[in-house]
């Protein structure tokens, strides 16, 4: 006689709380999202992908970036399998925050080769001025030459351009005219339409007063004017201000040829869904951490299933808001922690040692929110890995 099959209880573990006590947390029944794109998409969606560090490299992690190239490219293959594009060598990859230009260039070259091997999978790569130290920039022409050098090098490798915000330009640019001089000159030379990246100072404090003013209203006027004047050279603009109203206002003011790519990791679901006046495409760091859910939600949206889109994506928003909470620039820690929990890498270390940038309580709450959103692919493995990190930080199971 066959014995009855007993239901398997979901795993549990002890998670710390703010009052220093431990709660017994039992995981929810996890949702299962497809590992490949289902159907088609009616939004262009990029994941700003992280890099996987090499924890066994004999380097000083705060000073030298050591990359596990196989795991790093494998993660991009995972993103492409889900129908998403890769925004390469951006701030999610710790560009200018542990990853220097020469290492970024190698990352871009490797990713371009991988994309071409997949029949030109969607890939845009960041071109900035980070090889020019802000303190060494004396004139706007220095900024222009730095942009030109990186653009030429990436285009020579076969890459498309995301024009990143420049710390050197933030230092030197005094007004909208200064920014127009730089952007007009640089955009006149690109081979194909670029994505312009406006990164707020909550992501990078060195970009404070970008577009030559402390007034966001005036900055918006300057940015829209420059972009629309160069619309033939601009595929789109990614705005990362965590302010949905400003993004919507900008979206409605852009030349019709220019796409809006939301970079709002707080409000992306409603911005992508859009309204009667339009919608945003996506270029998001959080899509690294929630790629399977994002892909499936976008496929439901393309199929006309708005309710299905929100059913999948809405539960991911609390997780994203937690990962990107202030100080926002430390969000990379949470993104890589998700990759570790879900088996995309075998360790929880980051370039620059930034695995230490978030508290144990922050990581514990991230685990809870990821579970509630159905984003722990293998709950048993995620639980084991969470326990290992807690033990390392002095929390006994």
N, C-alpha and C positions, 0 to 999 in steps of 0.2 A: 504494500500500500504506500502510495506516494505521500510524503509529508507535505502539509500545506506550506506554501511560500509566505513567510512572514514579511510584512512591509519593513523596508530599511529606514531606520530613523535618520533624519538629517543630522549632520555632524554638529557638534557644539564646542564651545571653548569659553574660557574666562577672558572678558574684555574689560579694560580699566575704564572708570568713569571719572568725571571731573572732581568728585569728592574723594578720590583716591581709593574707593572701594572697587571690587571686581564683581561684575555681573556674569551670570551664566547665560551666554547668548547662543540660541539655537537657530541655525540657518533656516531660511525659508525654502520652499520648494522652488528651485531655480528654473527660470524660463530657458528655452533652448532656441537660439537664433541660428539661421543658416550660416555655414562657413563660406558660401559662395553667393554672389549676387543672384537674387531671385527677380526675374523680370527685367524691367528697364527703369531708368531714372529720368526725371524731367527737371532736375537741378544738377548743376555742376558742383561736385562736393569734393573738397580736398581735406585730407588729414595732414596736419603739420606733424610729421613723424619724429619720434625721439631717436637717439642713438643709443646703442647698447655698449656700455663700457666693458673693457677687458680687465676683470678684477685680479688677474694673475700677472699682469704686466709689471715689470720692475721699473716703475716710475713713481714720482711724487704726484699723487692725484690732484692736489691743488694747483700744480704748476704745469703738468703735462697731460694732454688728453690721449688716452689709450683706448682704441675702439676695437670691439669684436666685430670685424667686418662681415663675417658670415651671418651672425645673428641679426646684425643691423639690416642687411639686405633681405634676409628672410622675413623680417617684420614688414618691409615694404611689399614683398610678394603677398603677404597676408592682406594688406590693405588693398592692393590691386585686385586680388581674388574677389573682394567684396564690392568691386565696382567703383571704389573711391579713387581719387587721384592723390598723389603725394606732393605736398609742398615741402621741398627739400632744403636743408641747411638753414632753417629758420630758428626763432628763439626757442621753440620746443626742443630742437636739437642742441640747445645751449650755445647757439651761435653768439659769439662775443661775450659769453658767460661761462667760459671754460673751453669752448671750441674755437680755435683760431682760424684764420683765413686759409692757411695751407691745408689744414686737416679738413676744413669745410670743402675745399676744392676737390680733395680726394674723394670725399663723400659724394659730392655732386657727380664726379666722373664715373664712379662706380654705379651710382643710381641711374645715370643716363644709359650706361651699357646694359643694365638689368632691364630698364624700360624698353629699350630697343629690341632686346631678345624676346620680349613679350608682344612684339608687334606695335611698338610705340605706345606703351601704357602711359596714362596721363601723368605728367611730371613737369612741374615748374620749380625753379631753384632760385634761392636768394642771392641777389647781387647787392652788395653794400659798399661801405668804405672802411670796414673794420681793420684793414691792414694799415690804415692811416690813423695813428693815435690822435685823439682829439687835441691833445696839447701840442702836437706837431703841425696841426692845420693852421695856416696863417692867412690864407686867402680863399675865396670861393673857387678859384681856379684849381686849388689843391683838391677840393672836394670833387669837382668835375672830373679831374684826371683819375682820382681813385675809383669813382663809379665806372669810368670808361674802361679802366684796366680790368675790373672784375667782370663787367658785361662782356668784353671782348673774349676773355678767357672762357667764360661759361658758354657763350655762343659757339666758340671754336670747338668745344666738347660736344656740341649738339643739343645744348640745353635751352629751355625757355626761361624767361626772366621774371622773377618777382623783385621789384625795385624796393629794397628795404629802406626804412628810415635811417638817417645818418646821424650819429652822435657828433661828428665833426661839423655837419651843417647846423645842428641844433646849437652848437657853440658859436658859430660865426654868423648865422643868418639873423639879421636884425629886423627884417620886415618881409612882407609878401613879395616884394620885388626881388629880394635876394633869392628866395626860394624859386621864383619863376625863372630867374636866370639859370639856376642849376638844372631844374627839371626840364625846361625847354631845350637846353643844350643836349642833355643826356638823352631825352626821348627822341630827339631828331635823328639819332644814330642807330637806334635799335632795329634789328632785322624783323622782328615780329612783335605783335602787341604784348605789352607787359601787364602785370598786376602790380599796382602801386599799393604799398603797405603803410598805413598810418597806424603806428603802435603808440598807444597812450603811455604816459609816464608811470601809470600804475604797474605796467609790465616792465618798464625800463626807466628808472628815474633820470637817466642822462638825456632823455628825450623831452624833458620839460620845455614848454613854450615852443613846441614844434610849429612850423609855419610862421614863426616870427612874432608870436604874440602869446600872452597869458590868457587872452579871452578865447574861449572855445567858439563863440559865435564868429569872431573875426577869423579864427583859424579855419573854420568851416568854409567861410567865404573864399579865403585864399586857396584852399585845397580844391574846392569845386571849380574855381576859375581856372586854375592850372590844368586840372584834369580835362575839363571840357575844351580848353584851347588846344589840347593835344589828343583829342578823342580818337583820332585815326591811329594813334600809336599805343592806345591803352585798351587792353582786353577788359580790365576791371579794376576795382579798388577794394582792398580789404581794410575795414576800419575796426580797430580794437580799442574801443573806449568804454565798454561795458555800460552803454547808455543807449537803450533801444530807440528812444525818441530822436536822438541826433542821427542815428543810422537811418531811420525811416525818412527824416527830413532830407538827408543827403541823397538817399536813393531816389527821391522824387525830383531832385534838382540835377541829377546827372544826365549827360547827353544819352539819348536812347541806345547808342552803340556801346555804352560802357556798363558792364555788369557790376552789381554790388555783391561782394562776398562778405557775409557776416563773419566777424571775428569776435562776436559777443558770446562769451562762454557762460553768460548768465541767462540770456533770453533767446537762444538760437532757435528753439522749437517754433515759437510764434513768428520769428522773423523769417524763417525758411517757409513756413506755411503761407505767410503773406496776407494781403488784404485785397480789396477791390482795386487798389492803385498799383499793386505790384508785389514782388517778393524778393528775398535775398537768396543768392546761392551761398555756398559755405566754404570757408577756409578756416578750420578750427583746430586748436590744440586738443580739445576734448574729444574730437573724433579719433584720436590715437587710442584713447582709453575705452571708448564705447563703439569702436568701428562696427562690430556685428550688428548691434542694435541700430546704429545710424543707417547702415546699409538697408536693413530690412524695413525700417520706418520710411526711408525715402522711396523704396520700391512700392510701399503701400500708398504713399502720396501720389506717385506717378500713376497708380492704378485707380485713382479717384477715391481712395478710402481715407478720407481725412480723419475719421474716428480711429482707424487702425494706426495711422501715423502718430497721433497724439497718445494713443494707448501705449505704444512702444517707447516713444521719445520722452514723454512728460516725466516718467519716473527717473530718467537719467539727469534731469536738470538739478535736483537737490545735490546729487553727487558732484556735478560740475561746479556748482556754486561753492561747494565745500573745498574742492581741489583748488579752485581759483580765488579763495578768500584772501584777504590782505594778510601779509604782504604778497600781492599777486605774483610777483616775479618768482616765488618759490613753488609755483604750480608744477614745475617739472618733476619734483619729488613724488607727487601724487600720481602723475601720469606713468612714471617708471614703476612705481609700486604696483599699479594695476597690471602692468606687463609682467611683473614678477609673479603676482598672485595667479595670473592666467597662463603661466607657463611659456611665455614668449622669451624669457631669459631665466637663467638658473640662479640668479643672485639679485640682491637688492643693493646695487651700488650705482652711482652716477658719476659722470665726468665732473671733476672739481670737488668730489666728496660731498655732493649736495644731497645724499641720502640722509644727512643729518639736519637738513634745513627745516623739517617739520617735526613736531612733537609726537610722542607716543600716543597721546590722546587724539591728535589729528588723524593718525593712521588708523586707530581703532574705529573712529567714526567713519572714516572712508570705507573701511571693511563693512560696516553695518549698511551704509548707503548703497554700496555696490551690490550687496546681497539683495537688498530690497528692490533694486532695479533689475534683478535677474542677470547680472553681468559677471558672476563668478562661474566660469565655464565648467570647472571641475571643483565642486564645493569641498570635496575631501582634500584635494591637493591645496586649495586655497587656505583651508583651515590649518593644515600642517605648516604651511609657509608663514601664515600669520602667527602661529604659536612660536615658530623659530625666531621671528623678528622680535616678538614680545620678550622671549627669554633673553635674547641678546641685550635688550634694554632693561632687564632686571625684573620683568613681570613673570613670575613662575606660573605654569599652567595649573 
